Amino acid sequence: MTVILTCLGVLNDPTLLALAAFVCTLGVYGSFSVARHAGRCEGRARRQWAVLSLVTAGSTAWATHMVALLAFRPGMPSGFEPFTTALSLVLAICGIGLGLLLTLGRRERWRRFAGGVVIGLGVTVLHYVGQAAYVVRGHVVWDHGLVAATILLSLPLFGLATLASVERRRAVNLTGAPLLVLAIGLLHLGGMAALQLEFDPRVALPSWTVPPEHLAPVVAAVSFGLVLVAMTGLRLTLSARRKLRTERQRLGELANLALEGLAICEGDRIVSANDSLARLSGFPRETLATMTLRDLVPKLDLSALPEREEADADLTRAAAGPVPVRVLCSGVRLAGRPQTVIAFRDQSERLRGEARIRALAFSDALTGLANRARFHDALAGLVAAHKAGGAPFSLLVFDLDGFKGVNDAVGHTGGDDVLRIVAERIRALPGSGRLVARLGGDEFAVLVENDADPLRACAVGQEIIEAIERPITVGHHAAHISASVGVMTAQAQAVPAADLLTGADLALYDAKANGRGRVRLFTPELRRASAERRGVADDLETAWDERHFELYYQPQVRLCDGRIVGAEALIRWNFPYMGVLSPAAFLSVLEAGHLAVPVGDWILRTACADAVRLRAEGQADFRIGVNLFAAQLRLPDFVERVEAALAATGLPPEALELEITENIVLRNERTIASHLARLRAMGVGIAFDDFGTGFASLTMLKQLDITRLKIDRSFVRDIETDRKDQGIVDAVVRMAEGCGLDVIAEGIETAGQARYLAGRLTEGQGYLFGKPMPFEAFRTLCLAGAAGTAPQGDRRFAMAS
């Protein structure tokens, strides 16, 4: 350091050193300004300004070096070797050019730093080649340690200066020029301080040596050129700034017309923002212009975001929490300078809309419970977890008992209110880890996570029933309903979701079939019974297609004389391998399937046709009774179907008696009452079958248009000895007489039963008078009765009566 200070204060002209520093600063500024302008230009102009910047940079280093050499006072004659001096200028330009080629267009920081080091090496070559061109009358001795030290210190400064000059952050960018001036000065002063001269009068200056006073005008001309370049660079910079401000202002005015928030950025710094962004963020535009993108969207790295590709982010707001936005970047050039326009689109409404859509997609609109889609997704997830790790769960399926009657009584609006109240009650039941879903209509399901204990699952089902059974007030009505629950727990061996749901449904159907208002746990027997029903259903399809169904007829007789006055048509299945099957083997499956209507229509038409044949053969007052399926009575055109059957066969309406049961009436009381009223108006008889064995109210005798009651065989079996049966039958007979109804007893098997009933009833049927038989056998029986050759059993009864 002492050597450098001695060099500065004693061996150099301070004025010329200051001039060298000024020339260096001016040249560096000029070359940087022209380089920036070259970056703002395109095509040929860009290349021309880049060459000028390169020449200016080399000339700056050369002029600085030459002015510093002119400032040197060695105390002996000196001069400059012209060729080497010119070569130093060329080498400076080439070295700096090579460094710039390595630097420009490179994003990697290490490449930029390496380019700066190459520029430093070019300046080093310039300095020491220039010093080699400096000749004196004497000998030159170098302090190699000081030379190496100054080179090693200056080269990193060159690299840092180049790295800083291409940074977008303004605070860093402004340090580039001072670092470059410092590096050049350190390199020159260190090199000059390392130079030691010894005067020797024996050494003569070469003949072509240029004296310093002759070289000074050349250096001055170069320095003047640098001044002109600096002034040009200043003018270009000021012009570019004015143009940048104008274009930014114009772009800002256009941006204010946009509905999206827009920010114009230079690097990470926001230089302008529109009113939409100010409203979105809550920051004034003036405040936004002082912020960085990292302040506005702290969790998004915009430098890694490809141009014109959108990304989600959270925008910081002044007075509230962050707002979700969609961010889009687009690069533009304003006054030749690269700028970035960032668009911010508010996503709050879209996300709220998507949340509403998800809620609608996975929630039941009426009750707010999970819907069928969400339920199946949740069930699939539990099944997968159970299969992977044995996670236990239980599935409960339930529907409402008596809901249809409530719906009919209070209307669909009232029914919807009932469903909402049921949903609220189930949702309010204690217990965590439950998903309650409405599958449709009055059918619901509950998924219980982490618990597959059958007893606890059944207890949950009982809680559901108790919650639903509490009276529900709808308007001015108190609705009373219950529920049937089917329970299926996760099995030890994983089974598909569809099988689990099928098992729960089977348990539910069994609960409803056995009295309703109860919980039924799935057992393998239910699946086997279901498989049997499916097998029967398949066989019924074949039987219908291949006409295996037959009609059998059981006589209905007048008890006073045993004469046949009618018959009940009964379906039989003539199975190819098992013979004739009674209805008990298949009727429940037939009634529940889609064949109920076509088979019912076939029974009706066949029975009517057979009755017409019998009436034509002498049984003029013959009456045929036909049992109806519930599915037939639910048809809106059922009465028209009966009319068509009567018209097609020619049977008078009064010769047809349709038999209904209490259970059929209870399923759809209003529709059935309308159908029955129209049938009675036509003259068709209506018999109430199995009277007294179901749940029907006695008010049905007033509300329904019926003509006859059929006393069930359960009251006839012990009629001779059981006083209760006698009392019930007598009460039914007196009640029927009061209502203007006929009475017939079923299941008469002994002459004693017939004698007891003969004094109370007009007609009866049972094995005493004949079992169900094919039509030809029944026809023969009827003809024999008309000819006075009835079977022996009938004659005995007639004689006894």
C-alpha positions in Angstrom: 0.0 0.0 0.0 2.9 2.4 0.7 4.4 1.7 -2.7 1.0 2.5 -4.4 0.6 5.7 -2.4 4.2 6.8 -3.2 3.5 6.1 -6.9 0.3 8.2 -6.7 1.9 11.1 -4.8 5.4 11.3 -6.2 5.8 9.6 -9.6 2.5 10.7 -11.2 0.9 13.9 -12.1 -2.2 14.1 -9.8 -4.1 16.2 -12.4 -3.5 13.7 -15.2 -4.4 10.9 -12.9 -7.7 12.6 -12.1 -8.2 13.1 -15.8 -7.6 9.4 -16.3 -10.1 8.6 -13.7 -12.6 11.0 -15.3 -12.0 9.5 -18.8 -12.4 6.0 -17.3 -15.7 6.9 -15.6 -17.0 8.7 -18.7 -16.0 5.9 -21.0 -17.6 3.2 -18.8 -20.8 5.2 -18.6 -20.8 5.8 -22.4 -20.1 2.2 -23.2 -22.8 1.0 -20.8 -25.4 3.4 -22.1 -24.7 2.5 -25.7 -24.8 -1.2 -24.8 -28.2 -0.7 -23.2 -29.4 1.1 -26.3 -28.1 -1.7 -28.5 -30.3 -4.0 -26.4 -33.3 -1.9 -27.1 -32.7 -2.0 -30.9 -33.4 -4.6 -33.4 -31.6 -5.9 -36.5 -28.8 -3.9 -38.2 -29.1 -1.0 -35.7 -28.6 -3.4 -32.9 -25.3 -4.7 -34.4 -24.0 -1.2 -35.1 -24.7 0.1 -31.6 -23.2 -3.1 -30.1 -20.0 -2.6 -32.2 -19.8 1.0 -31.0 -20.3 -0.1 -27.4 -17.5 -2.7 -27.8 -15.1 -0.1 -29.4 -16.0 2.4 -26.7 -15.3 -0.1 -23.9 -11.9 -1.0 -25.5 -11.1 2.7 -26.1 -12.0 3.6 -22.5 -9.6 1.1 -21.1 -6.9 2.1 -23.6 -7.4 5.9 -23.1 -7.5 5.4 -19.3 -4.2 3.5 -19.5 -2.5 6.0 -21.8 -3.6 9.1 -19.8 -2.2 7.3 -16.7 1.1 6.6 -18.5 1.2 10.2 -19.6 0.8 11.2 -15.9 3.8 9.0 -15.0 7.1 11.0 -14.3 9.9 8.5 -14.4 12.6 11.2 -14.0 14.4 10.2 -17.3 13.7 10.4 -21.0 10.7 8.2 -22.1 8.4 7.6 -25.1 6.0 5.1 -26.7 6.7 2.4 -29.2 3.9 3.1 -31.8 3.2 -0.4 -33.1 2.9 -2.0 -29.6 0.8 1.0 -28.5 -1.6 0.5 -31.3 -1.6 -3.3 -30.7 -2.6 -2.7 -27.1 -5.7 -0.9 -28.3 -6.7 -3.7 -30.7 -6.0 -6.4 -28.0 -8.2 -4.4 -25.6 -11.1 -4.3 -28.0 -10.8 -8.0 -28.9 -10.5 -9.1 -25.2 -13.4 -7.1 -24.1 -15.4 -8.2 -27.2 -14.7 -11.9 -26.3 -15.9 -11.3 -22.8 -19.1 -9.6 -23.9 -19.8 -12.5 -26.3 -19.6 -14.9 -23.4 -21.8 -12.6 -21.3 -24.6 -11.4 -23.6 -27.7 -13.6 -23.8 -26.6 -15.9 -21.0 -28.9 -16.5 -18.1 -26.5 -18.5 -16.0 -24.8 -16.3 -13.5 -21.6 -18.3 -13.6 -21.4 -17.6 -17.4 -21.8 -13.9 -16.8 -19.2 -13.9 -14.2 -16.8 -15.8 -16.4 -17.4 -13.3 -19.2 -16.5 -10.5 -16.8 -13.3 -12.3 -15.9 -12.4 -12.6 -19.7 -13.0 -8.8 -20.0 -10.6 -8.3 -17.1 -8.0 -10.5 -18.8 -8.4 -8.3 -22.0 -7.8 -5.2 -19.9 -4.9 -6.8 -18.2 -3.3 -7.7 -21.6 -4.0 -4.1 -22.7 -2.3 -2.7 -19.6 0.9 -4.8 -19.8 1.2 -4.7 -23.6 0.8 -0.9 -23.2 3.4 -0.8 -20.6 5.7 -2.9 -22.8 5.3 -0.1 -25.4 6.5 2.5 -22.8 10.3 2.8 -23.3 12.9 4.7 -21.2 16.6 5.3 -21.1 17.3 2.7 -18.5 16.3 -0.7 -17.3 12.9 -2.0 -16.2 12.5 -4.2 -13.1 9.0 -5.7 -12.1 7.7 -6.6 -8.7 6.0 -9.8 -9.8 4.3 -10.4 -6.4 2.5 -7.0 -6.7 1.6 -7.7 -10.3 0.1 -11.1 -9.4 -1.8 -9.6 -6.4 -3.4 -6.8 -8.4 -4.4 -9.1 -11.2 -6.0 -11.6 -8.8 -7.8 -8.8 -7.0 -9.0 -7.0 -10.1 -10.3 -10.1 -12.1 -13.1 -10.9 -9.6 -14.1 -7.2 -9.6 -14.4 -7.4 -13.4 -16.6 -10.5 -13.0 -18.8 -8.9 -10.4 -19.1 -5.7 -12.4 -20.3 -7.7 -15.5 -22.7 -9.8 -13.4 -24.2 -6.7 -11.8 -24.6 -4.8 -15.1 -27.0 -7.4 -16.5 -29.1 -7.8 -13.3 -32.7 -6.5 -13.5 -32.8 -5.2 -10.0 -31.9 -1.6 -10.2 -30.0 -1.3 -7.0 -27.7 -4.1 -8.1 -27.5 -2.9 -11.7 -26.2 0.5 -10.6 -23.1 -1.0 -8.9 -21.8 -2.4 -12.2 -20.1 0.8 -13.5 -18.4 1.7 -10.2 -17.1 -1.8 -9.8 -15.6 -1.7 -13.3 -13.9 1.6 -12.7 -12.5 0.3 -9.5 -11.2 -2.8 -11.2 -9.5 -0.8 -14.0 -8.0 1.6 -11.5 -6.7 -1.2 -9.3 -5.2 -3.0 -12.2 -3.4 0.1 -13.6 -2.2 1.5 -10.3 -1.0 -1.9 -9.1 0.9 -2.4 -12.4 2.5 1.1 -12.3 3.5 0.6 -8.7 5.1 -2.7 -9.5 7.2 -1.0 -12.2 10.8 0.1 -11.1 13.0 2.0 -13.5 16.8 2.4 -13.3 18.4 5.2 -15.4 21.3 4.1 -17.7 22.7 6.7 -20.0 24.1 4.0 -22.1 20.6 2.9 -23.2 19.3 5.0 -26.1 15.6 5.4 -27.1 14.7 3.6 -30.3 14.6 5.9 -33.4 10.8 5.3 -33.9 9.9 6.2 -30.3 7.0 8.6 -30.1 7.5 11.3 -27.4 4.7 11.7 -24.8 3.9 15.2 -26.1 3.3 13.8 -29.6 1.0 11.0 -28.3 -1.0 13.2 -26.0 -3.1 14.7 -28.9 -4.0 11.2 -30.0 -5.1 10.2 -26.5 -6.9 13.5 -26.2 -8.8 12.8 -29.5 -9.8 9.3 -28.3 -10.8 10.8 -24.9 -12.9 13.5 -26.8 -14.5 10.7 -28.8 -15.4 9.0 -25.5 -16.9 12.3 -24.3 -19.0 12.4 -27.5 -20.0 8.8 -27.0 -20.9 9.5 -23.3 -23.0 12.5 -24.4 -24.7 10.3 -27.1 -25.3 7.6 -24.5 -26.8 10.2 -22.1 -29.0 11.6 -24.8 -30.1 8.1 -25.8 -30.8 7.2 -22.1 -32.8 10.3 -21.5 -34.7 9.7 -24.7 -35.3 6.1 -23.9 -36.6 7.1 -20.4 -39.0 9.6 -21.9 -40.2 7.1 -24.4 -40.5 4.4 -21.6 -42.6 6.8 -19.5 -44.8 7.7 -22.4 -45.3 4.0 -23.4 -45.9 3.0 -19.8 -48.4 5.8 -19.5 -50.1 4.7 -22.7 -50.1 1.1 -21.6 -51.4 2.0 -18.2 -54.3 3.9 -19.8 -55.1 0.8 -21.9 -54.7 -1.4 -18.8 -57.3 0.7 -16.9 -59.8 -0.4 -19.5 -59.3 -4.0 -18.5 -61.4 -5.7 -15.9 -58.5 -7.8 -14.8 -55.8 -6.5 -12.5 -52.7 -5.6 -14.5 -49.2 -4.8 -13.3 -46.3 -3.6 -15.5 -43.1 -4.9 -14.0 -39.4 -4.5 -14.7 -37.8 -7.5 -13.2 -39.4 -8.1 -9.8 -40.3 -4.4 -9.4 -43.8 -3.1 -10.1 -43.5 0.1 -12.1 -47.2 0.6 -12.8 -50.6 -0.9 -12.0 -54.2 -0.4 -13.2 -57.3 0.6 -11.2 -58.6 -3.0 -11.2 -55.5 -4.3 -9.4 -55.8 -1.4 -6.9 -59.4 -2.4 -6.2 -58.5 -6.1 -6.0 -55.6 -5.7 -3.7 -56.8 -2.7 -1.7 -53.5 -0.9 -2.2 -53.5 2.5 -4.0 -51.8 2.6 -7.4 -49.0 4.8 -6.0 -48.3 2.2 -3.3 -48.3 -0.7 -5.8 -45.7 1.2 -7.8 -43.3 0.9 -4.9 -43.9 -2.8 -4.2 -42.3 -5.9 -5.7 -44.1 -8.9 -7.1 -42.8 -10.9 -4.1 -44.7 -8.5 -1.8 -47.9 -9.0 -3.9 -47.8 -12.7 -4.5 -45.3 -14.0 -1.9 -45.8 -17.8 -2.6 -45.4 -17.7 -6.4 -42.0 -17.6 -8.2 -42.9 -15.7 -11.4 -39.4 -16.2 -12.8 -40.2 -19.9 -13.1 -43.6 -19.3 -14.7 -43.5 -19.8 -18.5 -44.8 -16.9 -20.6 -48.6 -17.0 -21.3 -49.2 -19.9 -19.0 -51.6 -19.4 -16.1 -50.9 -20.3 -12.5 -52.9 -20.1 -9.3 -51.7 -17.8 -6.5 -52.9 -15.9 -3.4 -52.8 -12.1 -3.8 -52.0 -10.1 -0.7 -54.6 -7.5 0.2 -54.3 -4.4 2.3 -57.1 -4.9 4.8 -58.2 -8.5 4.5 -56.9 -12.0 3.9 -55.4 -13.1 0.6 -57.6 -13.4 -2.4 -57.3 -16.4 -4.8 -56.2 -15.2 -8.3 -55.2 -16.6 -11.6 -51.8 -15.2 -12.8 -50.7 -14.8 -16.4 -47.3 -13.4 -17.5 -46.6 -11.8 -20.9 -43.4 -10.1 -22.0 -43.4 -6.8 -23.9 -40.8 -4.2 -24.9 -41.4 -0.6 -24.0 -38.9 1.9 -25.5 -36.7 -1.2 -26.4 -36.6 -2.3 -22.7 -38.0 -5.7 -21.7 -41.0 -5.4 -19.4 -43.4 -7.9 -18.0 -47.2 -7.5 -17.9 -48.8 -9.5 -15.1 -52.5 -10.2 -15.3 -54.4 -11.0 -12.0 -57.9 -12.5 -12.4 -60.0 -12.8 -9.3 -61.0 -16.4 -8.7 -63.2 -15.9 -5.7 -66.5 -16.1 -7.5 -65.4 -19.0 -9.6 -64.2 -21.0 -6.6 -67.5 -20.2 -4.8 -69.4 -21.4 -7.9 -67.3 -24.5 -8.0 -68.0 -25.1 -4.4 -71.8 -24.7 -5.0 -71.5 -27.1 -8.0 -69.7 -29.6 -5.8 -72.3 -29.2 -3.1 -75.1 -29.8 -5.7 -73.3 -32.7 -7.3 -72.7 -34.5 -4.0 -75.6 -33.3 -1.8 -79.2 -34.0 -1.8 -81.1 -30.8 -2.8 -84.1 -31.5 -0.6 -82.5 -32.7 2.7 -78.9 -31.4 2.5 -77.7 -35.0 3.1 -75.1 -36.7 0.9 -76.6 -37.9 -2.3 -76.4 -41.2 -4.1 -73.1 -40.3 -5.9 -71.3 -39.2 -2.8 -72.6 -42.2 -0.9 -71.2 -44.6 -3.5 -67.9 -42.8 -3.6 -67.7 -43.0 0.2 -68.7 -46.7 0.2 -66.0 -47.4 -2.4 -63.4 -45.7 -0.3 -64.3 -47.7 2.8 -64.3 -50.9 0.9 -60.8 -50.1 -0.5 -59.5 -49.2 3.0 -61.0 -52.4 4.4 -59.4 -54.4 1.6 -56.0 -52.7 2.1 -55.8 -52.7 5.9 -58.9 -54.3 7.4 -60.5 -50.9 8.4 -64.0 -51.9 9.9 -67.2 -50.2 8.9 -71.0 -50.8 8.9 -73.7 -50.1 6.4 -77.3 -49.4 7.3 -80.1 -48.9 4.7 -83.6 -47.9 5.7 -86.7 -46.5 4.3 -89.9 -45.1 5.8 -92.9 -47.2 6.7 -96.2 -45.5 6.0 -94.6 -42.6 4.1 -96.9 -43.0 1.1 -100.0 -42.6 3.2 -98.6 -39.5 4.7 -97.6 -38.2 1.3 -101.1 -38.8 0.0 -102.6 -37.1 3.1 -100.6 -33.9 3.2 -99.4 -33.7 -0.5 -96.0 -33.7 -2.0 -95.0 -30.4 -0.3 -95.9 -31.9 3.1 -94.1 -35.1 2.2 -91.0 -33.0 1.4 -91.3 -31.4 4.8 -91.4 -34.9 6.4 -88.3 -36.0 4.6 -86.4 -32.8 5.7 -87.4 -33.4 9.3 -86.4 -37.1 9.1 -83.0 -36.0 7.7 -82.5 -33.5 10.6 -83.3 -36.1 13.2 -80.9 -38.6 11.7 -78.2 -36.0 11.4 -78.7 -35.0 15.0 -78.2 -38.5 16.4 -75.1 -38.8 18.6 -72.0 -40.5 17.2 -69.1 -39.6 15.0 -67.7 -41.0 11.8 -71.1 -41.4 10.2 -72.2 -40.4 6.7 -75.9 -40.0 6.2 -77.2 -40.1 2.6 -80.5 -40.0 0.9 -80.5 -42.5 -1.9 -83.8 -41.4 -3.4 -87.5 -41.2 -2.5 -87.8 -42.2 1.1 -84.7 -44.5 1.1 -81.7 -43.5 3.2 -78.3 -45.0 4.1 -75.8 -44.5 6.9 -72.1 -45.4 6.8 -70.5 -46.0 10.2 -66.7 -45.8 10.0 -64.3 -47.8 12.2 -67.0 -50.0 13.7 -68.2 -53.3 12.3 -69.7 -54.7 15.5 -73.2 -56.1 14.6 -74.7 -55.3 18.0 -73.6 -51.7 17.9 -74.8 -51.4 14.3 -78.2 -52.8 15.2 -78.3 -50.3 18.1 -77.7 -47.5 15.6 -80.6 -48.8 13.5 -82.9 -48.9 16.6 -81.9 -45.3 17.4 -82.9 -44.3 13.8 -86.3 -46.0 14.2 -87.0 -44.3 17.6 -86.0 -40.9 16.2 -88.4 -41.4 13.2 -91.3 -42.8 15.2 -91.8 -39.5 17.1 -94.8 -37.7 15.6 -94.0 -35.2 12.9 -96.2 -32.1 12.7 -96.8 -31.0 9.1 -99.1 -28.0 8.9 -102.1 -29.0 11.0 -101.5 -32.7 10.7 -99.5 -35.0 12.9 -97.8 -37.6 10.8 -97.0 -41.0 12.3 -94.4 -43.0 10.4 -91.7 -45.6 11.2 -88.7 -47.1 9.5 -87.4 -50.5 8.6 -83.6 -50.9 8.7 -81.3 -53.4 7.0 -77.7 -53.7 8.5 -74.6 -55.1 6.7 -71.2 -55.0 8.4 -67.8 -55.3 6.8 -67.0 -59.0 6.4 -63.8 -60.7 7.5 -63.1 -61.3 3.8 -63.4 -58.1 1.7 -66.4 -58.1 -0.7 -67.3 -55.6 -3.4 -69.4 -52.5 -2.6 -72.3 -53.8 -4.7 -72.5 -57.0 -2.7 -72.5 -55.0 0.6 -75.3 -52.8 -0.7 -77.2 -55.9 -1.9 -76.9 -57.5 1.5 -78.2 -54.4 3.3 -81.1 -54.3 0.9 -81.9 -57.9 1.5 -82.0 -57.3 5.2 -84.2 -54.3 4.7 -86.7 -56.2 2.5 -86.8 -59.0 5.2 -87.5 -56.4 7.9 -90.4 -55.0 5.9 -91.7 -58.4 5.1 -91.8 -59.4 8.8 -93.8 -56.5 10.2 -91.8 -53.4 9.5 -90.6 -50.9 12.1 -87.7 -53.2 13.0 -83.9 -53.8 12.4 -82.7 -56.8 10.4 -79.1 -57.9 10.3 -77.9 -59.5 7.1 -77.3 -63.3 7.3 -76.2 -65.7 4.6 -79.7 -67.2 4.6 -81.1 -64.0 3.2 -78.8 -64.3 0.2 -79.7 -67.9 -0.4 -83.4 -67.0 -0.2 -82.8 -64.2 -2.7 -81.0 -66.5 -5.0 -83.9 -68.9 -4.8 -86.3 -66.1 -5.6 -84.2 -65.1 -8.6 -84.2 -68.7 -9.8 -88.0 -68.9 -9.4 -88.3 -65.6 -11.3 -86.2 -66.9 -14.2 -88.3 -70.1 -14.3 -91.5 -68.0 -14.3 -90.2 -66.2 -17.4 -89.8 -69.5 -19.1 -93.2 -70.7 -17.9 -94.9 -67.7 -19.3 -93.1 -67.9 -22.6 -93.8 -71.6 -23.0 -97.4 -71.4 -21.6 -96.9 -73.6 -18.6 -99.5 -71.8 -16.5 -103.0 -73.3 -16.1 -106.2 -72.3 -14.4 -107.8 -74.6 -11.8 -111.3 -74.0 -10.5 -112.7 -74.7 -7.0 -116.5 -74.9 -6.7 -118.6 -72.5 -4.8 -121.9 -74.1 -3.7 -125.2 -73.1 -2.3 -125.2 -74.5 1.2 -128.9 -75.3 1.3 -128.8 -77.8 -1.5 -125.1 -78.2 -2.5 -125.7 -76.9 -6.0 -122.7 -75.3 -7.7 -123.3 -71.6 -8.3 -119.8 -70.4 -9.1 -116.1 -71.0 -8.8 -112.9 -69.4 -7.9 -110.2 -69.4 -10.6 -106.8 -70.3 -9.2 -103.5 -70.3 -11.1 -101.3 -73.3 -11.2 -97.8 -73.9 -12.7 -97.5 -77.1 -14.6 -93.7 -77.4 -14.2 -92.2 -79.9 -16.7 -90.1 -81.8 -14.2 -92.0 -81.4 -10.9 -95.6 -81.5 -12.0 -98.3 -79.0 -11.0 -97.1 -76.5 -8.4 -99.5 -74.7 -6.0 -99.4 -70.9 -5.8 -97.5 -71.0 -2.5 -94.4 -72.0 -4.4 -94.3 -69.0 -6.7 -97.1 -66.5 -6.2 -95.1 -64.1 -4.0 -92.4 -63.9 -6.7 -94.9 -63.6 -9.5 -96.8 -60.8 -7.7 -93.6 -58.8 -7.1 -92.3 -59.1 -10.7 -93.1 -57.6 -14.0 -95.2 -60.6 -15.1 -98.0 -59.8 -12.6 -99.9 -57.6 -15.1 -99.7 -59.8 -18.2 -100.4 -63.0 -16.2 -103.2 -61.2 -14.4 -104.8 -60.2 -17.7 -104.4 -63.8 -19.0 -106.2 -65.1 -15.9 -109.0 -62.7 -16.2 -109.6 -63.4 -19.9 -109.3 -67.2 -19.6 -111.6 -67.3 -16.6 -114.2 -65.2 -18.3 -114.0 -67.3 -21.5 -114.4 -70.6 -19.4 -117.4 -69.0 -17.5 -119.1 -68.2 -20.8 -118.8 -71.9 -21.9 -120.3 -73.1 -18.7 -123.2 -70.6 -18.8 -123.8 -71.7 -22.4 -124.0 -75.4 -21.3 -126.8 -74.9 -18.8 -125.2 -73.0 -15.9 -127.1 -69.8 -16.7 -126.4 -68.1 -13.4 -122.8 -69.3 -13.1 -120.5 -66.7 -11.5 -116.7 -66.8 -11.8 -114.4 -65.3 -9.1 -110.9 -64.0 -10.1 -108.1 -63.0 -7.7 -106.3 -59.7 -8.5 -102.7 -58.8 -8.2 -101.8 -55.5 -6.6 -100.0 -54.5 -9.8 -103.2 -54.7 -11.7 -105.1 -52.4 -9.5 -102.3 -49.8 -9.6 -102.8 -49.5 -13.4 -104.6 -46.3 -14.3 -106.5 -48.2 -17.1 -107.4 -51.3 -15.1 -111.2 -50.7 -15.4 -110.8 -50.4 -19.2 -108.9 -53.8 -19.2 -111.8 -55.4 -17.4 -114.3 -54.0 -19.8 -112.2 -55.3 -22.7 -112.0 -58.8 -21.2 -115.8 -58.8 -20.7 -116.4 -57.5 -24.3 -114.0 -60.0 -25.8 -115.5 -63.0 -24.1 -119.2 -61.9 -23.9 -119.5 -62.5 -20.2 -122.1 -60.3 -18.4 -120.5 -58.0 -15.8 -122.7 -59.5 -13.0 -121.2 -62.9 -13.7 -117.7 -61.7 -12.8 -116.6 -61.3 -9.2 -113.1 -59.8 -8.5 -111.4 -60.7 -5.3 -109.1 -58.3 -3.4 -107.3 -58.6 -0.1 -106.8 -56.1 2.7 -103.1 -55.7 2.0 -103.7 -54.7 -1.7 -106.2 -52.0 -0.5 -103.8 -50.6 2.0 -101.1 -50.0 -0.6 -103.0 -47.5 -2.6 -106.4 -46.9 -1.1 -107.4 -43.9 -3.1 -106.7 -45.3 -6.5 -108.3 -48.7 -5.7 -111.4 -47.0 -4.3 -111.9 -45.2 -7.5 -111.4 -48.3 -9.6 -113.8 -50.3 -7.4 -116.5 -47.7 -7.7 -116.4 -47.7 -11.4 -116.5 -51.5 -11.5 -119.5 -51.7 -9.3 -121.2 -49.1 -11.5 -120.7 -51.6 -14.4 -122.2 -54.4 -12.3 -119.0 -56.4 -11.5 -119.0 -57.9 -8.0 -116.2 -57.2 -5.5 -115.3 -59.8 -2.9 -113.2 -58.9 0.2 -110.9 -62.0 0.5 -109.4 -63.2 3.8 -111.5 -60.7 5.7 -110.4 -60.2 9.4 -106.9 -61.5 9.0 -105.1 -58.3 8.1 -104.8 -54.8 9.3 -107.6 -53.1 7.5 -110.0 -50.8 9.3 -113.7 -51.5 9.5 -114.2 -48.1 7.9 -113.2 -49.8 4.6 -116.6 -51.5 4.6 -118.1 -48.0 4.3 -115.5 -46.5 2.0 -115.1 -49.3 -0.6 -117.8 -50.5 -3.0 -117.7 -54.3 -2.2 -120.5 -56.9 -2.5 -119.3 -59.9 -0.5 -117.1 -60.8 2.4 -115.1 -64.1 2.3 -114.6 -65.6 5.8 -111.1 -67.0 6.0 -110.5 -70.8 6.6 -108.8 -70.0 9.9 -112.2 -69.1 11.4 -113.9 -72.2 9.9 -111.5 -74.9 10.9 -112.8 -75.2 14.5 -116.2 -73.7 14.0 -118.0 -76.7 15.5 -116.2 -76.5 18.9 -114.6 -73.1 19.3 -116.9 -70.5 20.7 -114.6 -67.7 19.7 -114.7 -68.8 16.0 -118.4 -69.1 16.3 -118.7 -65.6 17.8 -116.5 -64.1 15.1 -118.4 -65.7 12.3 -121.7 -64.7 13.8 -120.5 -61.1 14.2 -119.2 -61.0 10.6 -122.5 -62.3 9.3 -124.6 -59.8 11.3 -122.2 -56.9 10.2 -122.5 -58.0 6.6 -126.3 -58.1 6.8 -126.3 -54.6 8.2 -124.1 -53.4 5.4 -126.1 -55.2 2.7 -123.2 -57.6 1.9 -123.2 -61.3 1.1 -121.0 -63.7 2.9 -119.2 -66.9 1.8 -117.0 -69.1 3.9 -113.8 -70.8 2.7 -112.1 -74.0 3.9 -115.2 -76.1 4.5 -113.9 -79.6 4.8 -116.5 -81.5 6.8 -120.2 -82.0 6.7 -120.4 -80.8 10.3 -118.8 -77.4 9.4 -121.2 -77.2 6.4 -124.3 -77.9 8.6 -123.2 -75.3 11.2 -122.7 -72.6 8.5 -125.8 -73.5 6.5 -128.1 -71.8 8.9 -126.0 -68.6 8.8 -124.5 -68.3 5.3 -125.8 -68.8 1.8 -122.6 -70.1 0.1 -119.4 -71.9 0.9 -116.4 -73.5 -0.7 -113.9 -76.1 0.4 -112.6 -79.6 -0.1 -115.9 -81.0 1.0 -117.4 -79.7 -2.3 -114.3 -80.2 -4.4 -110.6 -79.4 -4.6 -109.3 -77.0 -7.2 -109.4 -78.9 -10.6 -108.6 -78.3 -14.3 -111.4 -76.9 -16.3 -112.5 -80.1 -18.0 -112.8 -81.9 -14.6 -114.8 -78.9 -13.2 -117.0 -78.9 -16.3 -117.7 -82.5 -15.8 -118.6 -81.9 -12.2 -121.0 -79.1 -13.2 -122.7 -81.2 -15.8 -123.1 -84.0 -13.3 -124.6 -81.8 -10.8 -127.1 -80.4 -13.3 -128.1 -84.0 -14.3 -128.5 -85.1 -10.6 -125.4 -87.3 -10.6 -123.3 -85.3 -8.3 -120.4 -86.9 -6.4 -121.3 -89.0 -3.3 -119.9 -86.4 -0.9 -122.2 -83.7 -2.3 -125.3 -85.9 -2.1 -124.5 -86.7 1.6 -124.2 -83.0 2.4 -127.5 -82.2 0.6 -129.3 -85.0 2.4 -128.0 -83.9 5.7 -129.0 -80.4 5.2 
